[in-house]
Amino acid sequence: MYSQQQVCHAGPMGTEKILEEDFQIEIGLDFANQRLKVLSYQAGDYFLLAERIKELAREKKLGKVLFNSRKEGCPELERAGFVPEGTIPGFFNGKDACCYSYFIDSARFRSRHLEEEDGILKEVTGNKAPVKSGVKLPSGYNLREIREDDVEGLVSLYRNIFASYPSPLFNPGYILDVMRQRVYFLAVFKNNVPVSAGSAEMDLINRNAEITDLATHPGARGMGLVTAIMKALETEMRERKLNCLYSLSRAGVPGVNRALYKLGYSYKGRLINNCHIGGRFEDMNIWVKSSHCAN
């Protein structure tokens, strides 16, 4: 029996809030990536909650459900057919999140790239301890926060790198909107043009931040610019008392995975066919840096 359902379409992702006797949830309907994401929840009955969001995903013709759950919900989610794909230690105000997925589209459960991605992960991590030293920018490059008058140049950078992207970074209006709410953007500039960029998407309720939107122009690669951006983002997030940092990186692309490992992030799983980026669905590695994270 449904007590309340609210629908809000904000930008590219519609959201719904559903209040029922045994649970309440806020979900994101991500049509660009054909997935449903649980954004927040309170649950008395995890099994009923799981069945309801599976039903919603089928109604909306979305191929995958993503649910970062507290540990007490794991047995009932698995009983409902959800698959554990990773963990994020410290995600919920210091408590761990278990990253569960349910595949409405059974073909999406299978990745054709696991062997290649496992090879990249093995090469990236190797036997060496992570390197946590500082990064000095080359002469003529400077790092600073993105301002509103930089947004067109930022969009141009992303357009030049990605054939497609999970969030609408090709839309200046979207970037301006999230900058004013919950996302902190940094970029490395040369001649006042952004050549490398990244952001931190902040969850102020659960005290975590996702390091994301990392990209470098092909002509500026190999100089450690992404590493410099990530270190600066980390510093800013720590100052804001957000002590669980995580990042989802393209499992088939060595560069960002290598940079995360060198900065002391720990590999915590892989999300299969998780988002549409670079023109197709791609697997995403989960990397975490948290005071609650054992390497």
HUBEL-V897653 format. One record per residue. N is the residue number from 1. PHI is phi in radians with two decimals (none if undefined). NEAR is the number of other C-alpha atoms within 10 Angstrom. Layout:
# HUBEL-V897653
N_PHI_NEAR / N_PHI_NEAR
This chain:
# HUBEL-V897653
1_none_7 / 2_-1.69_8 / 3_-1.61_9 / 4_-2.85_11 / 5_-2.48_13 / 6_-2.08_10 / 7_-2.09_12 / 8_-2.34_11 / 9_-1.79_11 / 10_-1.98_9 / 11_1.14_11 / 12_-1.38_14 / 13_-2.08_18 / 14_-1.35_15 / 15_-2.15_21 / 16_-2.32_18 / 17_-1.95_18 / 18_-2.16_19 / 19_-1.97_18 / 20_-2.29_16 / 21_-1.07_12 / 22_-1.76_14 / 23_-2.94_15 / 24_-2.45_19 / 25_-2.46_19 / 26_-2.06_19 / 27_-2.09_24 / 28_-1.85_22 / 29_-1.76_23 / 30_-1.75_20 / 31_-1.30_16 / 32_-1.08_16 / 33_-1.85_21 / 34_0.90_19 / 35_-2.58_23 / 36_-1.93_29 / 37_-2.07_19 / 38_-1.39_18 / 39_-1.55_15 / 40_-2.78_15 / 41_-2.84_17 / 42_-2.34_13 / 43_-2.33_16 / 44_-1.65_12 / 45_-2.30_13 / 46_-1.15_21 / 47_-1.14_19 / 48_-1.11_17 / 49_-1.04_22 / 50_-1.06_22 / 51_-1.12_13 / 52_-1.16_13 / 53_-1.28_21 / 54_-1.10_23 / 55_-1.05_13 / 56_-1.10_15 / 57_-1.08_21 / 58_-1.15_15 / 59_-1.04_9 / 60_-1.57_15 / 61_1.02_15 / 62_-1.82_21 / 63_-1.49_23 / 64_-2.56_26 / 65_-2.01_27 / 66_-2.01_23 / 67_-2.50_24 / 68_-1.49_24 / 69_-1.93_22 / 70_-1.21_14 / 71_-1.05_13 / 72_-1.15_10 / 73_-1.55_17 / 74_-1.04_21 / 75_-1.03_12 / 76_-1.29_16 / 77_-1.13_23 / 78_-1.17_16 / 79_-1.13_12 / 80_-1.49_17 / 81_1.68_16 / 82_-1.31_21 / 83_-1.97_18 / 84_-1.29_19 / 85_-2.02_17 / 86_2.99_20 / 87_-2.43_23 / 88_-2.27_29 / 89_-1.05_23 / 90_1.43_23 / 91_-1.07_27 / 92_-1.71_18 / 93_0.88_16 / 94_1.69_18 / 95_-1.64_14 / 96_-1.28_19 / 97_-1.89_19 / 98_-1.75_20 / 99_-1.56_24 / 100_-1.87_21 / 101_-2.33_26 / 102_-2.20_26 / 103_-1.80_22 / 104_-1.13_18 / 105_-1.56_15 / 106_-1.11_10 / 107_-1.15_10 / 108_-1.31_15 / 109_-1.23_17 / 110_-1.80_12 / 111_-1.83_14 / 112_-1.55_11 / 113_-2.11_14 / 114_-1.06_15 / 115_-1.09_11 / 116_-1.08_11 / 117_-1.19_20 / 118_-1.09_13 / 119_-1.12_12 / 120_-1.11_19 / 121_-1.08_20 / 122_-1.11_10 / 123_-1.17_12 / 124_-1.16_19 / 125_-1.41_16 / 126_0.88_10 / 127_-1.99_8 / 128_-1.55_8 / 129_-1.22_10 / 130_-1.00_17 / 131_-1.76_12 / 132_-2.00_11 / 133_-1.29_9 / 134_-1.29_10 / 135_-2.19_14 / 136_-1.79_12 / 137_-1.27_14 / 138_-1.10_11 / 139_-1.02_7 / 140_1.63_9 / 141_-1.95_16 / 142_-2.41_15 / 143_-1.97_18 / 144_-2.80_14 / 145_-1.18_17 / 146_-1.22_21 / 147_-1.78_13 / 148_-1.07_12 / 149_-1.38_9 / 150_-1.63_15 / 151_-1.11_21 / 152_-1.07_16 / 153_-1.16_16 / 154_-1.14_25 / 155_-1.05_17 / 156_-1.06_17 / 157_-1.04_21 / 158_-1.14_23 / 159_-1.09_15 / 160_-1.28_12 / 161_-1.82_14 / 162_-1.92_14 / 163_-1.28_12 / 164_-2.63_19 / 165_-2.58_20 / 166_-1.10_16 / 167_-2.05_18 / 168_-1.38_16 / 169_-1.26_20 / 170_-1.50_20 / 171_-1.91_14 / 172_-1.01_17 / 173_-1.10_14 / 174_-1.11_14 / 175_-1.08_20 / 176_-1.04_15 / 177_-1.11_12 / 178_-1.26_13 / 179_-1.03_18 / 180_-1.40_10 / 181_-1.97_10 / 182_-2.49_13 / 183_-2.09_19 / 184_-1.90_20 / 185_-1.79_24 / 186_-2.19_23 / 187_-2.60_28 / 188_-1.67_24 / 189_-1.97_18 / 190_-2.29_16 / 191_0.95_9 / 192_1.14_12 / 193_-2.03_16 / 194_-1.21_27 / 195_-2.02_24 / 196_-2.70_27 / 197_-2.65_28 / 198_-2.95_24 / 199_-2.55_23 / 200_-2.18_25 / 201_-1.64_20 / 202_-1.70_20 / 203_-1.91_17 / 204_-1.34_13 / 205_-1.33_9 / 206_-1.62_17 / 207_1.08_19 / 208_-2.37_25 / 209_-2.57_26 / 210_-1.70_19 / 211_-1.47_27 / 212_-2.64_18 / 213_1.02_20 / 214_-1.44_22 / 215_-2.80_21 / 216_-2.35_23 / 217_-1.03_14 / 218_-0.90_11 / 219_-1.30_8 / 220_-2.07_13 / 221_-1.42_14 / 222_1.49_10 / 223_-1.96_14 / 224_1.34_16 / 225_-1.20_27 / 226_-1.09_24 / 227_-1.07_22 / 228_-1.10_22 / 229_-1.12_25 / 230_-1.10_22 / 231_-1.13_17 / 232_-1.19_18 / 233_-1.10_22 / 234_-0.99_21 / 235_-1.03_13 / 236_-1.11_14 / 237_-1.18_23 / 238_-1.10_15 / 239_-1.12_10 / 240_-1.56_12 / 241_1.15_12 / 242_-1.77_22 / 243_-1.74_22 / 244_-1.94_29 / 245_-1.98_27 / 246_-2.51_26 / 247_-2.58_24 / 248_-1.87_22 / 249_-2.00_24 / 250_-1.07_22 / 251_-1.15_24 / 252_-1.64_20 / 253_-2.08_13 / 254_-1.14_16 / 255_-0.96_18 / 256_-1.21_19 / 257_-1.01_24 / 258_-1.14_18 / 259_-1.11_20 / 260_-1.12_26 / 261_-1.09_21 / 262_-1.13_19 / 263_-1.52_18 / 264_1.64_17 / 265_-1.33_22 / 266_-1.86_21 / 267_-1.27_23 / 268_-2.28_18 / 269_2.41_18 / 270_-2.49_23 / 271_-1.67_24 / 272_-1.41_23 / 273_0.75_22 / 274_-1.48_25 / 275_-2.63_23 / 276_-1.63_18 / 277_-2.59_17 / 278_1.17_14 / 279_1.66_10 / 280_-2.74_13 / 281_-1.20_18 / 282_-2.28_21 / 283_-1.40_24 / 284_-2.16_21 / 285_-1.38_24 / 286_-1.73_24 / 287_-2.11_25 / 288_-2.32_30 / 289_-2.29_24 / 290_-2.64_21 / 291_-1.15_12 / 292_-1.73_16 / 293_-1.79_17 / 294_-1.50_9 / 295_-1.29_11
